[in-house]
Amino acid sequence: MRCPWCQEDNDKVVDSRLADDGAAIRRRRECVACGERFTTFERLGDLPLTVTKRDESREPFDRDKVVSGMSSACKNRPITAEQIAELAGEVEETLRAESSVVTSEMVGLTVLEALRKLDDVAYLRFASVYKGFEEIGDFQREVGLLKKVTAPKQRER
């Protein structure tokens, strides 16, 4: 592993831990040449996950795009970057369990479902962009659906 500061490839591992619920190993490394520390992640090499877009073009799945979209939806909400990264990992795992080739629609719906569990406001923000809301009625309809799904059921007495 090359040091990001001095480009030397001589380092030592200072600490290793499981990350992403055991899906990766986080290693703290120290460059022997300059003494700077940096973090690396070791993951199992998976089959590539491919996304088929609406125009039928294909591109590799990019977790950073998911994180970026979720981060925008979660801006100024009580949600940490770690929660977003964990959720993006769950989205990727869910998609990988489906197939090695998924549609962009499947990605969007999986992100929506993950955000619904995390934060209602973030869910609505993402839904407004993903579903292309154009008027207030679109928001009202979505809030109605959200309340219907998340409202606790009352017991009859």
Protein Blocks (a to p, Z undefined) as FASTA:
>chain_A
ZZfklopabdcdfbdcdeehhiaccdddddfklopacdddddddddddddddfkopacdd
dfklmmmmmmmmmgoiacdfklmmmmmmmmmmmmmmmpmcdcfklmmmmmmmmmmmmomk
lmmmmmmmmnopabfklmmmmmmmmmmmmpccdddZZ
